[in-house]
Amino acid sequence: EVACDESLAAIAGCKNLKSYSTKNAAFVTKKGLASLGELRNLERFEFPNSRFNDDDLKFLADLTKLKVLDLTKNRSLGKYLQYLSELRDLESLTINETSFEKGTFTEIGKLKSLKTLTMNQVTYDLDD
């Protein structure tokens, strides 16, 4: 399945949805992401192949019941990881084939409930 803004707007009405997974989020814009912030009961969110900037993923802070998050093949895990610190129940984070900026691991270290961290084929920029 390929996610798009229209499909995300349609599922936003499913207020009791606990799990959402797609194979490709490359066609999702900020408009589609805004719809996802309404899924407050979401516990599992798999959203690979996304091309978002830092502020595009701030909706993640609204998904406070999230336990499993997969952002594989995200363009860059930059400053938006600060939003993950709001996810107090997050137990599993998968961030394969992704680029990291300096300070990324500090934010991951704030995830006190994290039990599983999967990071394969990642690059890390140590420059300021």
C-alpha positions in Angstrom: 0.0 0.0 0.0 1.1 3.5 -0.8 -0.1 6.2 1.5 -1.4 9.5 0.2 -3.1 12.5 1.8 -6.6 11.3 0.8 -6.2 7.9 2.3 -4.9 9.4 5.6 -7.8 11.9 5.7 -10.2 9.0 5.3 -8.8 6.9 8.2 -8.6 10.0 10.5 -12.3 9.3 11.3 -11.3 5.9 12.7 -10.8 7.3 16.2 -10.4 3.8 17.8 -7.7 2.7 15.3 -4.8 1.1 17.1 -2.4 0.2 14.3 -1.5 1.8 11.0 1.1 0.5 8.6 2.0 1.4 5.0 4.9 0.3 2.8 5.5 3.7 1.3 4.7 7.2 2.6 6.6 9.1 -0.2 3.4 10.8 -1.4 2.2 12.2 1.9 2.4 15.9 2.5 1.9 18.1 5.6 -1.9 17.9 5.0 -1.9 14.2 5.3 0.2 14.3 8.4 -2.2 16.6 10.1 -4.9 13.9 9.7 -2.6 11.4 11.5 -2.4 13.6 14.6 -6.1 12.9 15.2 -5.5 9.1 15.7 -5.0 9.5 19.5 -5.5 5.7 20.2 -2.7 4.6 17.8 -0.3 2.2 19.4 1.6 0.9 16.3 2.7 3.2 13.5 4.8 2.0 10.6 5.6 4.8 8.1 8.6 4.1 6.0 10.0 5.9 2.9 8.9 9.3 4.1 10.5 12.6 3.0 9.7 14.9 5.8 11.5 17.9 7.4 11.9 18.5 11.1 8.5 20.2 11.8 6.5 17.9 9.5 6.5 15.1 12.1 5.6 17.1 15.2 2.2 15.4 15.1 4.0 12.4 16.6 3.9 14.2 20.0 0.1 13.9 19.9 0.2 10.1 19.6 0.9 9.6 23.3 -0.3 5.9 23.3 2.2 4.9 20.7 4.2 1.8 21.6 5.8 0.8 18.2 7.2 3.3 15.7 8.9 2.5 12.4 10.4 5.3 10.4 12.7 3.2 8.2 14.1 5.0 5.1 13.3 8.4 6.4 15.3 11.1 4.7 16.7 12.4 7.9 16.1 12.1 11.6 16.9 15.6 12.5 15.6 17.8 15.3 12.2 16.2 15.1 13.3 13.5 17.4 12.5 16.0 20.2 8.9 15.2 19.6 9.5 11.5 20.5 10.3 12.4 24.1 6.5 12.9 24.5 6.0 9.3 23.7 6.3 7.9 27.2 4.9 4.4 26.3 7.2 3.9 23.2 8.7 0.4 23.5 10.0 -0.2 20.0 11.7 2.2 17.6 12.9 1.1 14.1 15.0 3.6 12.1 16.8 1.6 9.4 18.5 3.2 6.4 18.2 6.7 7.8 20.6 9.7 8.3 21.2 11.1 11.8 22.3 14.5 12.9 24.4 15.4 15.9 22.4 15.1 19.1 20.1 12.3 17.8 21.2 9.8 20.4 20.6 12.2 23.2 16.9 12.4 22.2 16.7 8.6 21.9 18.1 8.3 25.4 15.1 10.1 26.8 12.8 7.3 25.8 12.6 5.5 29.1 10.1 2.8 28.1 12.1 1.8 25.0 12.9 -1.9 24.9 13.8 -2.4 21.3 15.9 -0.1 19.1 16.6 -1.3 15.5 19.1 0.7 13.5 20.6 -0.9 10.4 22.5 0.9 7.5 22.4 4.3 9.1 24.7 7.3 8.5 25.6 9.8 11.2 26.8 13.4 10.6 29.1 14.5 13.3 29.6 18.0 11.9 27.9 21.0 13.5 
